[in-house]
Amino acid sequence: MRISEDTLFARATSLLEAEVDDELVALDVKLGKCFGFNPVATSTWKLLAQTRSFAELRRELMEEYEVNAERCTEELAALLHELVETGLAEQVEAAADAR
């Protein structure tokens, strides 16, 4: 999966969710799968409630956590790849400019 600053992401499914401390436990009823999100994945999942670009997600996470841009870029890309691979998130095609 190729990710650029402008690549858009959004949730691909609805989950039954419960927060336990700073982590999220979620159930995909259709698939019968349970997922556990660490604090960073929980923050990312919350941000994905609305379609956001990779750059927006990274900026928000860098404001919330003490992390440098390089590490945040690498770890966010890996997380998004995992979320897409498991069917929880999707890359969203940008709408063509209306003229």
Secondary structure, DSSP 4 states (H G I P E B T S, - for coil): ----TT-EEEE-S--EEEEETTEEEEEETTTTEEEEE-HHHHHHHHHTTS-EEHHHHHHHHHHHS---HHHHHHHHHHHHHHHHHTTSEEEEPPPPPP-
